Amino acid sequence: MDIESNEKSRPPAGAKMEDEEPSGLEDKEAGEVLETGLTKDGMMLHPQPTADPLDPLNWSSFRKHSILGIVMWMYFLFTYITTTTVPSFPQIQTKLDISASQVNWTVAIPALGLAVGPLFWSSFADIYGRRIIFILGTIVGMVATIGAAVAKSYSGYMAARFFQGFGVSPGATVGMAIVGDLFFEYQRGQKLGFWVLAIDTGLLVGPIIGGFMDLVSQEWIDWLTAILFGALLIVEILFLPETLYPRNQMLSRMPLAIESGGTTDFDALEKTGRTLNNAADVDLKRTKKLFFINIRPVPGMRHPKPWDSVMRFLQTLRFPVVVIAVLIYCFAWYWWILSIITEIPYAYIQYRPQIQGLLFIGLLLGTLFSELFCSGRLSDWLILRLTKRNKGVRVAEMRLWLAYPAALISAIGLIVWGISIDKHYHWIVGQIAFFLFAAGIQMGNTVISSYIVDCYPLQSMSVITFYSVFLNLSAFIDPFFIGPWVARDGYTWSFAAQGIITFFVSVPAIAALHYYGAAIRAWSGEPGWVNPEYDVEV
């Protein structure tokens, strides 16, 4: 049966009609979304743009992509801090007088900070705005990195590593929220693909740079990271405006603008028959009109409580499609990337740290190839084609088609790499395996993150928080067991088992979501909250 046509007349959450006629602006109660029939090339625009020049959706393409670049820089450091120290494992082990297992844990502990951080920062970003949280997180990350560079004890070093992860963690949830503030839903696959590219590139570029910085000293790996944080802080202060926008409030007070060719067409405003304000007449501080360093709640919306990010994380467990998609990807697929990263120094022990760093190039090339040819842009194109075939109904499960080949090539890469180490094959075999594995990881990451946001776009902050917590928990757990597993069973059998799990667990689970996801979402109902930009003050 064609899963895209197996829909009821009123699509559930995550399904959107693309051929509806314009219906005008409907007044809704606080907490509900103001919907219109504003269309672009037959597509319902989400979020709905206003005619307000301060609306981030109306900013120039250059400004939007400059901000996206800042978000990607933060998200690059998100994983860069975790892996850039890998080539210096022998020096860290000697300096701190610790075992091989303990040095592996130095990769795990920042991942714990990355997992905990979103539960702390997310609500504050919905209260005080994205800009101030990015700045504060960068300061925490920079200070913690300096602490890691000067640490003399294992406990001090591990504490610094935790706060490195905690500080940079807004790059995940708050960074994704900024992407959602700037771009329309139909652009989401490509932009989230860039966002995912940043985290995967940081994971893989870190060891390459760390290997060469190790020529200076192990400490200078951290000093360079601190410099990167400092440069990011300057760029954030100077060039990152507030993007949290009181959209529902402004939709009720401003004309609606039609987006065309990546910019907003102010000459094509919807005629609603209502008395609407000029942007200059709306007495509401927003985005670029807020204080330079804003320490007050962003006006024009109802804010969550500081602890709501934790409560909503727990409430997200009620929505099975998010839980299944995230847990399967994190614990049957993604976490094997830490298996490879932490084992490279031991699998290629005959090479100097600089050469070991260069061995990450296969992973990097696979990631870049996947993003350029197989991830975000291809995902968006596929969605458009399937929507037209499905009589204008866009279903979130359409995103999942690319997950099948992604899981397959990741599994092949894992199996081939394990065999290549035990059989002492030429290093190029391992590079090909890395390329395949990383290409699959990048595709899978883009597909899963886009899918859960498509399922619940009005709760995007909460679902990405859920995703980020478990993604980093998986990265935290893996280094604790991979060393003993490889020591007991060898590279062939341990990595073959990982490949088998990736394919034979992930694919059936994704297929079940593909077929039953829409019905499950209809059964589980809608969340009882929305992002603050869609929630007006009462």
C-alpha positions, 0 to 999 in steps of 0.5 A: 500500500502507498503509505503517502496515500494512506491518510485520512481527510484531515491529516494528523500532526506532521501532515500539511495541505499544500494546495489549500486556497487562501483563507485569510488570517483567523483569530485564535486564542492564546497558545494557538497558531494563527493560520493563513492560506498564504502560499508560494508556488502552491506551498503553504508557508510556515512560519507565516511572514509579516510585512515587518522589516524586523521579522527575521524571515524578511531579512536579506539572504546575506544576513540570514546566512551570516547568522547561520554561519555563526550557528554552524561555528558554535555547533562545529565547536560542539563536537570539536571540543570532544575529539580534538584531544584524541591524537594526544591521548598518550600524552594525556595518559602520561601527564595525568597518570591514568589508564587507557580506559580513563583517557577514553572517558575524557571524550565521554565527559564533555558529551555528558555536558552536551547532554545536560546543557540543553535541559538548562539553556533551552527555556532561558533561550525562550525567555531572554532570547537566543543571542544572550544564551549564545553569548553566555554559553560561549563564555562558559565554554571558553573559560572551561577550555582555559581550565582544561589547558592549565589543569594539573589533575585528572579530576580538574581536567574532567571538570573542565571538560564537562563544562566545555560541553555544558557551555557549547551545548546551546549550539544544538537546541538554541542553534536549531531554534535560530535556524527555524526563526530565519527560514521557512519550513520548505527550506528546512532540509537544506538548512538543517543539513548545513547545521548537521554538517557543522556538528559532524565536521567538528567531530572529524576535523577536531582530531586532524587539527589536534594532531598537528597542534600536538607537535607544539604541545598537548596543552596547545590543543586546548589553547587553540580551542580557547582562541576559537571560542574567543573569536566566536564570542567577538563575532556573536557580540558584533553580528548576531542579532536577536532572532526570537520574534513574537510571531503570533502577536505581530501576525495579529497586528501587521499585514502578511507578506508573500515570500518570493525568490528567497526574499519578502515581496512587500508589494504583494500583501494579503488583503484581509479587510482588517485595520492593520498597523505600519511596522513603525507604529507597533510599540513592541521592542523586538529582534534588532530593537532590543537592548544590545545585551538583553537581560529582560524577557523578550516582550510580546509572547508568553514565556515558559518557566525556567524548568519547562525544558525539563518538564517538556523533555519528559512530556515528549516521551508521550509521543512515540514517533519522536521517541522511536526515531531518536532512540533508534538513531542514537543507540543503534546507529549514531553512537558507533561513531565514538567507537571509531574515534576512540579506537583510531589511536589504538588501531593505528598505533604504529602511526604518529599522532599527526598521521592518525589525525589525517586518517580522519579525512575519510570520515570528513570526505564522506560527511561532505559528500553526503551533505552536498549530494545526498542529504538536505537538498535531496531531502527537500527535492524528494519531499516536493516530488512526493507531495505532488504525487500525494495530491498536495498532502505533505506527510512527515514520513516522506523524510524517511526514504533516505534513511534506508540507504544511509543505514546500509552504507553505514553498516557496510563501512563498520564491517569493512573497517573492523576487518581491515584492521584485523587483516592488516589491509592497506590504510586506504581500505579503512579510508573507504570504510570511513567514507561510507560510514560517515556518509550514512551518519550524515544522511541519517542525522539530517533525516532524523532531525528533519523528520521529528521537527516536521512531525511537531514544528510548533514544538521544535525546541522541545523535540530537538532538546529531546534529540540532543540529550539522547544523542549526546548520552549515547556519545557519553556511554559508548567509550565506556564499553567499546575498549573492553569489547574490542579487547575481548572479541577483536575488531572484526567481530565487534565492528561486524556486530555494530554493522549488523545492529545498525542495519537490522535494528534501524531499518525495521524500526524506520520502516515501522515509522514510515508505515505507521507514523502518521497513525501513531501521531494521530493516536498520540494527539498534539502536545499541550504547548508550543514554541513561545514565538507562537504563544501570545501574552495573556 
